[in-house]
Amino acid sequence: MDIADMDEFEDNSSKNAFINSADMKSTTQISPDKRKPGRPKKNIDDKATQQVFVNLTKDEKIRIEKYAKSMGISTSALVKVALSKFGAL
């Protein structure tokens, strides 16, 4: 493309109108009614925010982690299930 072709391109009003209509500087704000889909936030009372610390030997911790991994759940979930079955939760 040489300079003469570029001048011809600039004179083409339909292409220029299309290019000018694409305003890349403006941003669109999403209204609160059109938020992204997903799980709604949990109520503050439903969030699991409290922690309990348990002292284990290294071997006990490894056994618990391996068992949880074999079940496909986290160590925390395994402990919660065990406490639930025991009747503590």
Backbone as numpy.savetxt, mean C-alpha at the origin, in Angstrom:
# Nx Ny Nz CAx CAy CAz Cx Cy Cz
14.24 15.65 -40.35 13.39 16.82 -40.35 14.28 18.05 -40.35
14.10 18.89 -41.32 14.91 20.10 -41.35 14.11 21.29 -40.83
14.72 22.44 -40.79 14.09 23.63 -40.23 12.82 24.01 -40.98
12.79 23.85 -42.29 11.60 24.17 -43.07 10.42 23.31 -42.63
10.68 22.02 -42.35 9.62 21.14 -41.90 9.10 21.58 -40.53
10.00 22.04 -39.68 9.58 22.49 -38.35 8.70 23.72 -38.45
9.03 24.62 -39.37 8.18 25.80 -39.55 6.80 25.40 -40.02
6.74 24.40 -40.90 5.46 23.93 -41.40 4.66 23.31 -40.25
5.33 22.58 -39.38 4.66 21.95 -38.24 4.07 23.01 -37.31
4.82 24.09 -37.08 4.34 25.14 -36.19 3.12 25.84 -36.76
2.99 25.88 -38.08 1.85 26.54 -38.69 0.61 25.66 -38.71
0.75 24.41 -38.45 -0.38 23.49 -38.49 -1.23 23.73 -37.23
-2.37 24.39 -37.38 -3.17 24.82 -36.23 -3.81 23.66 -35.49
-4.20 22.60 -36.17 -4.86 21.50 -35.47 -3.89 20.77 -34.54
-2.65 20.60 -34.99 -1.66 19.96 -34.11 -1.30 20.87 -32.95
-1.16 22.15 -33.21 -0.84 23.09 -32.13 -1.97 23.18 -31.12
-3.21 23.14 -31.59 -4.34 23.18 -30.67 -4.33 21.95 -29.77
-4.02 20.80 -30.36 -3.95 19.57 -29.56 -2.84 19.65 -28.51
-1.67 20.11 -28.93 -0.53 20.21 -28.02 -0.82 21.22 -26.92
-1.41 22.35 -27.26 -1.71 23.38 -26.27 -2.81 22.94 -25.31
-3.69 22.05 -25.75 -4.76 21.59 -24.86 -4.25 20.63 -23.79
-3.10 20.06 -24.01 -2.51 19.14 -23.04 -1.73 19.95 -22.01
-2.43 20.45 -21.02 -1.81 21.28 -19.98 -1.15 20.36 -18.96
0.15 20.23 -19.04 0.88 19.31 -18.17 1.19 19.93 -16.81
0.94 21.20 -16.64 1.28 21.87 -15.38 0.16 21.79 -14.36
-1.07 21.65 -14.81 -2.17 21.62 -13.85 -2.30 20.22 -13.27
-2.72 20.15 -12.04 -2.94 18.87 -11.39 -4.40 18.74 -11.04
-4.87 17.54 -11.05 -6.26 17.29 -10.72 -6.33 16.81 -9.28
-7.18 17.41 -8.50 -7.34 16.98 -7.12 -8.52 16.02 -7.04
-8.35 14.97 -6.27 -9.39 13.97 -6.11 -10.29 14.43 -4.98
-11.57 14.46 -5.25 -12.51 14.88 -4.21 -12.58 13.79 -3.15
-12.93 14.16 -1.91 -13.01 13.16 -0.83 -13.99 12.03 -1.12
-14.99 12.30 -1.97 -15.97 11.26 -2.29 -15.42 10.22 -3.25
-14.31 10.52 -3.94 -13.73 9.62 -4.92 -12.35 9.16 -4.50
-12.22 8.70 -3.29 -10.93 8.21 -2.80 -10.61 6.88 -3.45
-9.37 6.47 -3.30 -8.94 5.19 -3.85 -9.67 4.07 -3.12
-9.98 2.99 -3.83 -10.65 1.88 -3.17 -9.70 1.16 -2.22
-10.25 0.49 -1.26 -9.44 -0.26 -0.32 -10.19 -0.45 0.98
-9.51 -1.10 1.89 -10.12 -1.38 3.18 -10.25 -0.08 3.97
-11.40 0.16 4.59 -11.52 1.37 5.39 -10.64 1.29 6.64
-10.27 2.44 7.17 -9.43 2.47 8.36 -10.16 1.83 9.53
-9.38 1.15 10.39 -9.95 0.54 11.57 -10.26 1.60 12.63
-11.25 1.30 13.43 -11.56 2.13 14.58 -10.39 2.04 15.56
-10.07 3.10 16.24 -8.92 3.12 17.17 -9.03 2.02 18.22
-10.27 1.67 18.63 -10.45 0.62 19.63 -10.21 -0.78 19.07
-10.29 -0.93 17.75 -10.11 -2.23 17.11 -8.66 -2.52 16.73
-7.81 -1.50 16.76 -6.41 -1.70 16.37 -5.66 -2.45 17.47
-4.80 -3.36 17.05 -3.97 -4.11 17.99 -2.69 -3.30 18.21
-2.68 -2.48 19.24 -1.54 -1.60 19.49 -0.74 -1.98 20.73
-1.28 -2.87 21.53 -0.61 -3.24 22.78 0.31 -4.44 22.56
1.43 -4.47 23.29 2.40 -5.54 23.11 2.64 -6.26 24.44
2.97 -7.54 24.32 3.36 -8.36 25.46 4.71 -8.97 25.11
5.64 -8.88 26.02 6.97 -9.41 25.79 7.15 -10.71 26.56
7.71 -11.72 25.90 7.92 -13.03 26.49 9.39 -13.38 26.34
9.99 -13.81 27.42 11.39 -14.25 27.36 11.44 -15.73 26.98
12.16 -16.00 25.90 12.32 -17.37 25.39 13.79 -17.67 25.23
14.09 -18.96 25.21 15.45 -19.33 24.83 15.56 -19.21 23.31
16.76 -19.22 22.83 16.97 -19.12 21.39 16.29 -20.29 20.67
16.42 -21.49 21.24 15.81 -22.67 20.62 14.28 -22.58 20.62
13.68 -22.08 21.69 12.23 -21.93 21.74 11.75 -20.95 20.67
12.47 -19.86 20.53 12.08 -18.86 19.53 12.18 -19.45 18.13
13.25 -20.17 17.86 13.42 -20.79 16.53 12.31 -21.78 16.25
11.95 -22.59 17.25 10.88 -23.58 17.07 9.55 -22.90 16.77
9.24 -21.82 17.50 7.99 -21.09 17.27 7.98 -20.47 15.88
9.09 -19.85 15.49 9.17 -19.22 14.17 9.04 -20.25 13.05
9.68 -21.42 13.20 9.57 -22.48 12.18 8.15 -23.00 12.09
7.51 -23.18 13.23 6.14 -23.69 13.24 5.19 -22.69 12.59
5.35 -21.43 12.91 4.51 -20.38 12.31 4.73 -20.33 10.80
5.98 -20.41 10.37 6.28 -20.38 8.94 5.67 -21.58 8.23
5.71 -22.75 8.86 5.13 -23.94 8.24 3.61 -23.83 8.10
2.99 -23.04 8.98 1.54 -22.81 8.91 1.21 -21.65 7.98
2.22 -20.90 7.58 1.99 -19.76 6.69 1.45 -18.53 7.38
1.74 -18.41 8.68 1.29 -17.24 9.44 2.47 -16.63 10.17
2.26 -15.44 10.69 3.32 -14.78 11.44 3.45 -15.39 12.83
4.57 -15.15 13.45 4.79 -15.62 14.82 3.76 -15.02 15.75
3.45 -13.76 15.56 2.45 -13.08 16.38 1.09 -13.74 16.24
0.70 -14.06 15.01 -0.59 -14.71 14.78 -0.62 -16.09 15.42
0.49 -16.81 15.37 0.56 -18.13 16.00 0.34 -18.03 17.50
0.98 -17.09 18.13 0.84 -16.91 19.58 -0.60 -16.51 19.92
-1.21 -15.65 19.11 -2.59 -15.25 19.37 -3.55 -16.43 19.23
-3.31 -17.29 18.23 -4.14 -18.49 18.06 -3.99 -19.40 19.27
-2.75 -19.60 19.72 -2.51 -20.48 20.86 -3.18 -19.92 22.12
-3.09 -18.64 22.34 -3.72 -18.03 23.50 -5.24 -18.10 23.40
-5.75 -17.98 22.20 -7.19 -18.08 21.99 -7.69 -19.49 22.29
-6.95 -20.51 21.83 -7.34 -21.90 22.09 -7.24 -22.24 23.58
-6.32 -21.60 24.26 -6.14 -21.81 25.70 -7.24 -21.11 26.48
-7.91 -20.16 25.84 -9.01 -19.44 26.49 -8.57 -18.12 27.08
-7.35 -17.71 26.81 -6.86 -16.46 27.37 -7.30 -15.24 26.56
-7.70 -15.44 25.33 -8.18 -14.32 24.50 -9.63 -14.51 24.15
